[in-house]
């Protein structure tokens, strides 16, 4: 890889995650809002279940990998 290609790759790495998502779109508030909207679209119950899903999601995101593995074992 020449210097120009390295510079270009560095810019891409700074802007995107390895999965290809923009890093700026990955803050927890935006993720929670999009999860809420997705649940509301799917269920359409006025937001009650969507709020519950976002709360559960927030709790899962705070867990370490061991505790999260236990949750997956019990709840899928």
Secondary structure, 3 states (H helix, E strand, C coil): CCHHHHHHHHHHHHHECCCCCEHHHCCHHHHHHHHHHHHHHHHCCCCHHHHHHHHHHHHHHHCCHHHHHHHHHHHC
